[in-house]
Every structure is written in structure tokens, then in C-alpha cells.
């Protein structure tokens, strides 16, 4: 196996740390959101589920969708490294601001801004990694980035549960400390960004003014490109179905199924992301061993569908088993690295960042109709059946999308897309 040089791996490690902070700040609202609404903004208990599940979380995801469009285009026009820098600066400052909101309106604004900034990280990191590493080894780089990043959610739970020291020092509430830590981590990471380097593939394209770069609409002018792009997006739906519905609504699911014990959302989130980190390591390693990303992704989708059924229909289990199912669900949807890598490898250098940044953010944007559909169907069918039918749609779209995409393992990425 060829070993990449130290500067390449340094860039990969910085990207991994960036995604670690990115996931910390994406999931920090799931960890401290209820506490911040209850203890910080004094929202009445009856209104908290509405603001928590349907307003603030969805506003954050809408910010990621819109931010993904802008950062994706700019990633192909200005460069991958510059997007990584500007993205992390924006979401770090926004998360610090979240610690000092005084009303729900400000909270909505700053969760949107945070989501907008968070949109650029993973796609730009994966694009940069696929372009600077050798074509047969880049899967290891993307595997490290996503596996490391998933642990950011675990760290957010750890900070939330061990923030008493910070509270006594700076005199703020625990939920405020968790937001501030995330922002400070991001600002510190900017110092490492200066030591990374830009993709040589992008630099060569940037110098040629005759090449159109970051033309998002070109994806819609060609039916083949559009179909391929939509398939890339659909592959990621199961991941955020599990995170947004099964884990996001797990206290309600646990209560309905008679789980013996109290299920805490922050702990469920932590176990899920531990699973995601493990799953991304395994799926990335398997894709390198078998030299195939598509088949490994399809296998994980089938396995995730099975674990989701168990999660929804297993009755009267212990809280320990329930948390294990959260871990298992995360592990079997741990193909986020493969999903983004597949998207990046499907398109040429002049539009690669656009695709790799927008695709995961469209998946995140789909969380809005997914969660709202579950909420709407719950009134008529209950949470279990509502989640079941929405899950069937997500899993089916993802699986059949893998059948229409070409395998890209070892593909030479040094080419451009004609308009």
C-alpha cells in the first residue's frame, strides 16, 4: 500500500478535526436544545416539543440547505481550502452567539446562521481529500475524516455532562458553556487551516478562464447529470432518517414501545454517533478491501433497513438494549463517507465541490419534509407506523439509487465536465 506524504495526511487530519467540530455544532442543539428552551428562554413546557422538533431543528437544516448551495458554488470558483476556512469561521461565531440568545426569535436566527455556516465543511473536506490523495487510497482519507467527525457529537454530550467546572468559572448555565466550547474549538482550528494546502487539480482548472466553474444549473440542463445527481442525494436519505426520526424522536418511540427506563435524547444521540463513527470506519475499510463503494453502500442500506424495523417494533426492552439499538442503528447507517465520496467522484473538477457540498446538504434539507411527514402522520397512525412508512420511502429510494450509479473506485478525477 502506498503511503501518502506527511503534508497530505496533515491536511486530511485537519479536515477530520474540522468535521469533528462541525458535527459537534450540528448536534449541539439536540444535546442542549431542550435545556436551553426550558432554563434559558423559559419556554412553557407544552410549547418546547414544537420549538425543539419542528422549528429550531428544521431552521438549522434549512440554513444548511441554503448554505450548501452557496458554499458549493464558491468551492469550485474560489477553492476548497477557502470554503473550509470561511465555513468554520461563520459557524463558530454563530454558535457562540447561540449561547447568549434572549428570546426565541434570536434563537431561530442564530440557528439558521449556524446551519448556513456548517453547510460547507464536509463536502469541501471530502472534495479536497479526493483530489490530493492517490486514486486508490483516497477512501482511507475520507474514512478518517468522517469517523473522526462523528465523535464530535459524543464530545458534545461529554461537555454537557461535565460542564460544572466551566459553569462555576464563568458564571453561565451549562447549555451556554456547551455552545461556547464549540465556538472556541472552531476558532482554534482556524490556526491549523493556514498550514494546509489547496488541491492541485483545482489550481490547474482555476487558471483556465475558458472553463466554467461551479455552474450549479448545468446539472439541470443535462438529463443524465441531473439523474446521477439526484441518485447521489437519495443514497444519503437513510442516514438522516435514522438521526432525525429514529434518534430525534426516540424518547417518544421508547415510551410507545414500553421501554423499561427513561431514555435521554442526549445519550441516545451519543450512542448513535459512536455507532456512526464505527460504521464509517468499517464501511470505508470494506470499500477499500473490495475496491467497490456502491456494493458496500447498498449492503449497509439493507442492513440499516433491518435494524430500523427492530428499533421500531421491539417491545418492552430494557433501556440498555434500547441504547444498544441506537448504537447499532448508527453503525449500520455509517456510510456517510462513502455517500459523499461517491458524489464527489461522479463529477469533474470544475463542478466537483458544487456536487460534494450541495448533495449532503440536500440530504439534510430533506430532514424537514421527513420530520414534518412523520409529525403529520403520527396524528393518524401513531409514531411507530408514521416512522415505518416514511422509513420505507427513504430506504427504498436510497437502495434503488445505488443500482443506477457507476462504480468510481480508483477513477482518475483529473477531468472537467463539459457544459
C-alpha positions as CSV (number, residue, x, y, z in Angstrom):
1,X,0.0,0.0,0.0
2,X,1.4,3.4,-1.0
3,X,1.8,5.8,2.0
4,X,0.8,9.4,1.2
5,X,3.3,12.1,2.2
6,X,3.1,13.9,5.6
7,X,1.7,17.1,4.2
8,X,-1.2,15.2,2.6
9,X,-2.1,13.4,5.8
10,X,-1.7,16.6,7.8
11,X,-4.3,18.2,5.6
12,X,-6.6,15.1,6.0
13,X,-6.2,15.3,9.8
14,X,-7.0,19.0,9.9
15,X,-10.1,18.3,7.7
16,X,-11.0,15.5,10.2
17,X,-10.7,17.9,13.2
18,X,-12.8,20.4,11.3
19,X,-15.6,17.8,10.7
20,X,-15.3,16.9,14.4
21,X,-16.2,20.5,15.3
22,X,-18.8,20.6,12.5
23,X,-20.6,17.6,13.9
24,X,-20.3,18.9,17.5
25,X,-22.0,22.1,16.4
26,X,-24.6,20.3,14.2
27,X,-25.7,18.1,17.1
28,X,-25.2,20.6,20.0
29,X,-28.8,21.7,19.6
30,X,-30.0,18.1,20.0
31,X,-27.9,17.9,23.2
32,X,-28.8,21.1,24.9
33,X,-31.8,22.4,23.0
34,X,-34.5,21.4,25.5
35,X,-32.4,22.7,28.4
36,X,-31.8,26.0,26.6
37,X,-35.5,26.4,25.9
38,X,-36.6,25.4,29.4
39,X,-33.9,27.0,31.6
40,X,-32.6,29.8,29.3
41,X,-35.6,31.1,27.5
42,X,-38.3,29.9,30.0
43,X,-40.5,28.5,27.2
44,X,-43.6,26.8,28.6
45,X,-43.3,23.0,28.8
46,X,-46.2,22.4,26.4
47,X,-44.5,24.5,23.7
48,X,-41.0,23.1,24.0
49,X,-41.6,20.0,21.7
50,X,-42.9,22.2,18.9
51,X,-39.9,24.6,19.1
52,X,-37.4,21.8,19.6
53,X,-38.6,19.3,16.9
54,X,-40.4,21.4,14.3
55,X,-39.0,25.0,14.4
56,X,-35.4,25.3,15.6
57,X,-34.0,22.0,14.3
58,X,-35.7,22.5,10.9
59,X,-34.5,26.1,10.7
60,X,-30.9,24.8,11.2
61,X,-31.4,22.3,8.4
62,X,-32.9,24.9,6.1
63,X,-29.8,27.0,6.8
64,X,-27.6,24.1,5.8
65,X,-29.5,23.6,2.6
66,X,-29.2,27.2,1.5
67,X,-25.6,27.4,2.7
68,X,-24.7,24.3,0.9
69,X,-25.8,25.9,-2.4
70,X,-23.6,29.0,-1.9
71,X,-20.6,27.2,-0.5
72,X,-20.8,24.5,-3.2
73,X,-20.6,27.0,-6.0
74,X,-17.9,29.1,-4.3
75,X,-15.9,25.9,-3.6
76,X,-15.5,25.5,-7.4
77,X,-14.9,29.2,-8.0
78,X,-12.7,30.2,-5.1
79,X,-11.2,26.9,-3.9
80,X,-11.8,24.1,-1.4
81,X,-9.4,25.5,1.3
82,X,-11.1,28.9,1.3
83,X,-14.5,27.4,1.8
84,X,-13.2,25.3,4.7
85,X,-11.9,28.5,6.3
86,X,-14.9,30.7,5.8
87,X,-17.4,27.9,6.8
88,X,-15.8,27.2,10.1
89,X,-15.4,30.9,11.0
90,X,-19.1,31.5,10.4
91,X,-20.5,28.6,12.3
92,X,-18.1,29.1,15.2
93,X,-19.2,32.7,15.7
94,X,-22.8,31.8,15.3
95,X,-22.6,29.0,17.9
96,X,-21.0,31.4,20.4
97,X,-23.9,33.8,19.7
98,X,-26.4,31.0,20.4
99,X,-25.1,30.9,24.0
100,X,-26.4,34.5,24.5
101,X,-29.9,34.5,22.9
102,X,-32.6,36.1,25.0
103,X,-35.7,35.2,23.0
104,X,-36.9,32.6,20.6
105,X,-36.6,35.0,17.6
106,X,-32.9,35.4,18.1
107,X,-32.5,31.7,18.7
108,X,-34.2,31.0,15.3
109,X,-31.9,33.5,13.5
110,X,-28.7,32.2,15.0
111,X,-29.6,28.5,14.5
112,X,-30.2,29.4,10.8
113,X,-26.8,31.2,10.6
114,X,-25.0,28.3,12.3
115,X,-26.6,25.9,9.9
116,X,-25.7,28.1,7.0
117,X,-22.0,28.0,8.1
118,X,-22.0,24.3,8.9
119,X,-23.0,23.5,5.3
120,X,-19.6,23.9,3.8
121,X,-17.4,21.7,5.9
122,X,-17.9,18.0,4.9
123,X,-18.3,18.5,1.2
124,X,-15.2,20.7,0.8
125,X,-13.2,18.4,3.1
126,X,-14.1,15.3,1.0
127,X,-13.5,17.1,-2.3
128,X,-10.1,18.3,-1.2
129,X,-9.1,14.9,0.1
130,X,-10.2,13.0,-3.0
131,X,-8.1,15.4,-5.1
132,X,-4.9,15.4,-3.1
133,X,-4.7,11.7,-2.3
134,X,-3.9,8.9,-4.8
135,X,-6.9,7.4,-6.6
136,X,-6.6,4.0,-4.9
137,X,-6.0,5.3,-1.3
138,X,-8.4,8.3,-1.1
139,X,-11.0,6.2,0.5
140,X,-8.9,5.9,3.6
141,X,-8.7,9.6,3.9
142,X,-12.4,10.2,3.6
143,X,-12.9,7.3,6.1
144,X,-10.7,9.1,8.7
145,X,-12.5,12.4,8.2
146,X,-16.0,11.1,8.8
147,X,-15.1,8.6,11.5
148,X,-13.3,11.3,13.5
149,X,-16.1,13.8,12.8
150,X,-18.9,11.6,14.1
151,X,-17.2,11.7,17.5
152,X,-17.9,15.4,17.7
153,X,-21.5,14.6,18.8
154,X,-20.1,12.3,21.5
155,X,-17.8,15.1,22.7
156,X,-20.8,17.5,22.9
157,X,-22.6,15.1,25.2
158,X,-19.4,14.7,27.3
159,X,-19.0,18.5,27.7
160,X,-22.7,18.9,28.6
161,X,-22.4,16.4,31.3
162,X,-19.1,17.7,32.7
163,X,-19.6,21.5,32.4
164,X,-20.0,22.2,36.1
165,X,-16.4,23.4,36.3
166,X,-16.9,25.8,33.5
167,X,-20.2,27.0,35.0
168,X,-18.5,27.9,38.3
169,X,-15.7,29.7,36.5
170,X,-17.6,31.9,34.0
171,X,-21.0,32.0,35.7
172,X,-23.1,30.8,32.8
173,X,-25.6,28.0,32.5
174,X,-24.4,24.6,31.3
175,X,-26.1,24.8,28.0
176,X,-24.4,28.1,27.3
177,X,-21.0,26.6,28.1
178,X,-21.6,23.8,25.6
179,X,-22.3,26.3,22.8
180,X,-19.3,28.4,23.7
181,X,-16.9,25.4,23.8
182,X,-18.0,24.5,20.3
183,X,-17.4,28.0,19.0
184,X,-13.9,28.3,20.6
185,X,-12.9,24.9,19.2
186,X,-13.7,26.1,15.8
187,X,-11.8,29.4,16.1
188,X,-8.7,27.5,17.4
189,X,-9.0,25.1,14.4
190,X,-8.6,28.1,12.1
191,X,-4.9,28.3,13.1
192,X,-4.3,24.9,11.7
193,X,-6.1,25.7,8.5
194,X,-3.2,28.0,7.5
195,X,-0.9,25.1,7.3
196,X,-3.0,23.1,4.8
197,X,-2.7,23.4,1.0
198,X,-5.1,23.7,-1.9
199,X,-5.9,20.9,-4.4
200,X,-3.5,20.9,-7.4
201,X,-6.4,19.8,-9.6
202,X,-8.4,22.8,-8.7
203,X,-5.4,25.2,-9.1
204,X,-4.9,24.0,-12.7
205,X,-8.6,24.5,-13.5
206,X,-8.7,27.9,-11.8
207,X,-6.0,29.3,-14.0
208,X,-8.0,28.4,-17.2
209,X,-10.6,31.2,-17.7
210,X,-12.2,29.2,-20.6
211,X,-13.5,26.6,-18.1
212,X,-16.9,27.3,-16.5
213,X,-16.6,26.6,-12.8
214,X,-19.3,26.0,-10.2
215,X,-22.2,26.1,-12.6
216,X,-24.9,24.5,-10.4
217,X,-27.6,25.0,-13.1
218,X,-25.6,22.9,-15.5
219,X,-26.7,19.8,-13.5
220,X,-30.3,20.6,-14.6
221,X,-29.5,21.2,-18.3
222,X,-28.4,17.6,-18.9
223,X,-30.8,14.8,-18.0
224,X,-28.0,12.3,-17.4
225,X,-26.2,14.6,-15.0
226,X,-29.4,15.5,-13.2
227,X,-30.4,11.9,-12.8
228,X,-26.9,11.0,-11.5
229,X,-27.0,13.9,-9.1
230,X,-30.5,13.0,-7.7
231,X,-29.3,9.4,-7.2
232,X,-26.3,10.7,-5.2
233,X,-28.6,12.7,-3.0
234,X,-31.1,9.8,-2.4
235,X,-28.3,7.5,-1.2
236,X,-27.9,9.6,1.9
237,X,-31.6,9.7,3.0
238,X,-31.4,6.7,5.4
239,X,-28.6,8.3,7.4
240,X,-30.7,11.4,8.3
241,X,-33.9,9.3,8.6
242,X,-32.2,7.4,11.4
243,X,-30.7,10.6,13.0
244,X,-33.7,12.9,12.5
245,X,-36.5,10.5,13.2
246,X,-35.5,7.3,15.0
247,X,-33.0,9.1,17.3
248,X,-34.7,12.5,17.2
249,X,-38.0,11.0,18.3
250,X,-36.5,8.1,20.3
251,X,-38.0,9.2,23.8
252,X,-41.5,9.0,22.2
253,X,-40.7,5.7,20.4
254,X,-39.4,4.3,23.6
255,X,-42.5,5.3,25.6
256,X,-44.8,3.9,22.9
257,X,-42.9,0.5,22.9
258,X,-42.8,0.2,26.7
259,X,-39.1,0.5,27.2
260,X,-38.3,-0.1,30.9
261,X,-36.5,3.0,31.9
262,X,-36.1,6.7,31.0
263,X,-34.5,7.3,27.6
264,X,-32.5,10.5,27.4
265,X,-32.1,12.1,23.9
266,X,-28.5,13.3,24.5
267,X,-27.4,9.8,25.5
268,X,-29.3,8.2,22.5
269,X,-27.5,10.8,20.2
270,X,-24.1,9.9,21.7
271,X,-24.6,6.2,21.2
272,X,-25.9,6.7,17.7
273,X,-22.8,8.8,16.8
274,X,-20.5,6.3,18.4
275,X,-22.1,3.8,16.0
276,X,-21.8,6.2,13.1
277,X,-18.1,6.6,13.7
278,X,-17.6,2.8,13.9
279,X,-19.7,2.2,10.9
280,X,-17.8,4.7,8.8
281,X,-14.6,3.0,9.7
282,X,-15.9,-0.4,8.7
283,X,-17.7,0.7,5.5
284,X,-14.7,2.7,4.4
285,X,-12.3,-0.2,5.1
286,X,-14.6,-2.6,3.3
287,X,-14.8,-0.4,0.2
288,X,-11.0,-0.3,0.1
289,X,-10.7,-4.1,0.6
290,X,-13.3,-4.9,-2.1
291,X,-12.4,-1.9,-4.3
292,X,-16.1,-1.1,-4.5
293,X,-18.1,1.7,-2.9
294,X,-21.5,1.1,-4.5
295,X,-22.0,-2.5,-3.3
296,X,-20.8,-1.8,0.2
297,X,-23.2,1.2,0.4
298,X,-26.1,-1.0,-0.9
299,X,-25.3,-3.6,1.7
300,X,-25.3,-1.1,4.5
301,X,-28.7,0.3,3.3
302,X,-30.2,-3.2,3.5
303,X,-28.7,-3.7,7.0
304,X,-29.9,-0.3,8.2
305,X,-33.4,-1.1,7.0
306,X,-33.4,-4.3,9.1
307,X,-32.1,-2.6,12.2
308,X,-34.7,0.2,11.8
309,X,-37.5,-2.3,11.8
310,X,-36.1,-3.9,15.0
311,X,-35.8,-0.4,16.6
312,X,-39.4,0.4,15.8
313,X,-41.1,-2.9,16.7
314,X,-39.2,-4.4,19.5
315,X,-41.4,-4.2,22.6
316,X,-40.7,-3.9,26.3
317,X,-36.9,-4.0,26.1
318,X,-34.6,-2.6,28.7
319,X,-33.2,0.9,28.4
320,X,-29.7,-0.7,28.0
321,X,-30.9,-2.7,25.0
322,X,-32.6,0.4,23.6
323,X,-29.3,2.4,23.7
324,X,-27.6,-0.6,22.0
325,X,-30.1,-0.4,19.2
326,X,-29.2,3.4,18.9
327,X,-25.6,2.4,18.5
328,X,-26.4,-0.4,16.0
329,X,-28.7,1.9,14.0
330,X,-25.8,4.4,13.8
331,X,-23.3,1.8,12.9
332,X,-25.4,0.4,10.0
333,X,-26.0,3.8,8.6
334,X,-22.3,4.6,8.9
335,X,-21.8,5.1,5.2
336,X,-21.8,9.0,5.2
337,X,-18.1,9.0,4.0
338,X,-19.0,6.6,1.1
339,X,-22.0,8.6,0.2
340,X,-20.1,11.9,-0.1
341,X,-17.1,10.3,-1.7
342,X,-19.4,8.7,-4.3
343,X,-20.9,12.0,-5.1
344,X,-17.5,13.7,-5.4
345,X,-16.2,11.0,-7.7
346,X,-19.1,11.1,-10.1
347,X,-18.3,14.6,-11.5
348,X,-15.5,16.6,-12.9
349,X,-13.1,19.1,-11.1
350,X,-15.0,22.2,-12.3
351,X,-18.2,21.1,-10.6
352,X,-17.0,18.6,-8.0
353,X,-17.2,20.8,-4.9
354,X,-20.6,22.1,-6.0
355,X,-21.9,18.5,-6.0
356,X,-20.0,17.3,-3.0
357,X,-21.1,20.2,-0.8
358,X,-24.7,20.5,-2.1
359,X,-25.5,16.8,-2.1
360,X,-25.1,16.2,1.7
361,X,-26.9,19.4,2.4
362,X,-29.9,18.5,0.2
363,X,-30.0,15.3,2.3
364,X,-30.0,17.4,5.4
365,X,-32.6,19.6,3.9
366,X,-34.8,16.5,3.2
367,X,-34.9,16.2,7.0
368,X,-37.5,18.9,7.0
369,X,-40.2,17.1,4.9
370,X,-39.1,13.8,6.5
371,X,-39.7,15.0,10.1
372,X,-42.8,17.0,9.2
373,X,-44.2,14.0,7.4
374,X,-43.7,11.8,10.5
375,X,-45.3,14.5,12.7
376,X,-48.3,14.8,10.4
377,X,-48.8,11.0,10.0
378,X,-48.4,10.5,13.8
379,X,-51.7,12.1,14.4
380,X,-53.5,9.4,12.4
381,X,-51.3,6.4,12.6
382,X,-49.1,6.8,15.7
383,X,-45.4,7.4,15.8
384,X,-44.4,3.8,15.0
385,X,-46.4,3.4,11.8
386,X,-45.6,7.0,10.8
387,X,-41.9,6.4,11.1
388,X,-42.3,3.0,9.3
389,X,-43.9,4.4,6.2
390,X,-41.5,7.3,5.9
391,X,-38.6,5.0,6.5
392,X,-39.7,2.6,3.7
393,X,-39.7,5.5,1.3
394,X,-36.3,6.7,2.4
395,X,-34.7,3.3,2.4
396,X,-36.2,2.3,-1.0
397,X,-35.1,5.5,-2.7
398,X,-31.6,5.0,-1.4
399,X,-31.3,1.4,-2.4
400,X,-32.6,1.7,-5.9
401,X,-30.4,4.8,-6.4
402,X,-27.3,2.7,-5.9
403,X,-28.4,0.5,-8.8
404,X,-28.1,3.4,-11.3
405,X,-24.7,4.8,-10.3
406,X,-21.4,3.7,-11.8
407,X,-18.7,2.4,-9.5
408,X,-15.9,5.0,-9.2
409,X,-13.3,3.3,-7.0
410,X,-9.8,4.2,-8.5
411,X,-11.3,6.6,-11.0
412,X,-9.0,9.3,-12.3
413,X,-10.6,12.6,-11.1
414,X,-8.4,15.0,-13.1
415,X,-11.0,15.9,-15.7
416,X,-13.7,18.6,-16.3
417,X,-17.4,18.5,-17.1
418,X,-18.5,19.9,-20.4
419,X,-21.4,22.2,-20.2
